[in-house]
Each structure stands twice: as C-alpha cells, then as structure tokens.
Amino acid sequence: MRIESFAKPEITIGRGANNDFVLAERGVSGTHARLSLLGTGELVLTDLGSTNGTFVNSRRLQGSTAIGLYDEVFICHIRMEVAIGNQEFPPPPSNDPQAGHTMMASNIDPAMFRQSGTDEVSRGATLSGEIGGSNETNAQGQGA
C-alpha cells in the first residue's frame, strides 16, 4: 500500500516518471489520466487517451467525468478511491484483499469552496493515495 499527497489542484497519473502519481504497473499508459479538483469542490477525472482505459463504475471513460467518494474507479487494472477534505474512505468489501487498491484524498473541506466562493485549491489542496499489488481484476473482469 502507498499513500501520496499533492499540494496542487491537478495531478497526472501514469507510468512515466514525469507524472505526479506514478503507477509503475504494466498496462498503465505513460500519462494515463488527470485528476482535477475544481474550485467548486468537484473532482473531475479525465482519461488522456490511455491504451488500456480508465473506468468509472464499470464504464470506460471517454474524456472527463466528475467522480465522488463511492464511485469505483480503475486506472487500467488498478482500483482507485478518491476523497476530499475530511471525508473518510468507505470500508473495503469483506472479500476485497485490497490488492491493487488506490485511494486519493484532499485535505480541503469542500464546504469551504461553497461558503467562501474563492479558490481554496490555490492555498494547498492535498490529494493522497495508497496502492498495493496488482492482482485485482479490472472493470471488465480481466486479471492484471
């Protein structure tokens, strides 16, 4: 398991060392996806033309979509969870050994965006993640 934090509103995810969140796993594209925290507190995931796909709730992502705490997200075969502010990650299912499991979080309370109307992201958003092995199946039910 790996935990990552980022003090910026947008990160790239991929196999290449130039990414903010590096997933050195076979099948992950060099620059696979982008995760953006908007000033509204919304998280937007964008597939950047990856070969093996980015999946949200078992559907291959074409372009961008907003994601939330309970959405099931896969970067290729690696499961990722996302939270903002003080949100807690949902507990893993009892049959989930957390292999290939990734979590991302931000330390900014989304209510701050709505109350202040300012771009709190520029003050230091933090995205965190953790990742384990790769023997999880992807959204299409295929093994790593």
C-alpha positions, -999 to +999 in steps of 0.1 A: +000+000+000+012+035-008+000+069+003+006+100-017-003+137-010-002+166-035-005+203-028-019+213-061-054+212-077-045+190-106-023+159-109-014+135-137-015+097-132+006+073-152+036+050-156+061+077-166+083+094-140+070+128-152+036+121-136+026+134-102+012+100-092+033+073-108+018+038-112+047+017-124+025-012-135+023-030-168-007-018-188-007+018-173+000+043-201+029+068-198+005+096-190-028+078-183-052+102-166-056+135-149-074+142-117-086+178-111-100+194-080-123+223-092-130+255-072-165+241-066-150+211-047-159+187-075-133+161-086-130+155-123-112+125-138-100+127-174-086+098-195-057+111-215-060+087-244-048+057-225-044+024-242-060+001-216-085+026-203-098+044-173-131+031-159-157+047-136-184+024-122-176-003-148-178+020-178-148+030-199-143+067-196-141+087-228-130+122-220-138+136-185-164+129-157-170+141-122-163+114-096-173+111-060-164+091-028-183+060-036-175+058-074-155+027-084-125+040-104-099+019-122-067+032-139-062+002-162-064-027-136-056-006-105-085+003-083-085+039-070-106+057-044-109+094-040-120+116-011-120+154-004-114+172+029-124+152+060-143+125+041-134+090+051-128+063+026-156+038+025-147+005+042-135-021+017-158-050+009-152-081+031-140-101+001-115-073-011-079-081-001-071-046-012-047-058-038-042-032-065-062-007-043-055+030-045-070+059-025-067+096-032-078+124-008-077+161-004-073+179+029-096+208+019-132+207+032-155+210+001-179+232+021-151+259+021-155+262-016-192+268-015-191+292+015-162+314+005-166+315-032-128+316-035-104+292-050-092+274-019-073+250-041-046+275-046-040+275-009-027+240-009-050+212-018-037+178-009-045+146-028-035+114-011-035+078-024-024+044-014-017+015-037-009-022-033-003-051-056-019-057-090-038-089-087-072-071-087-094-075-118-102-045-138-137-031-146-141-056-174-133-086-151-099-092-166-069-100-143-038-079-143 
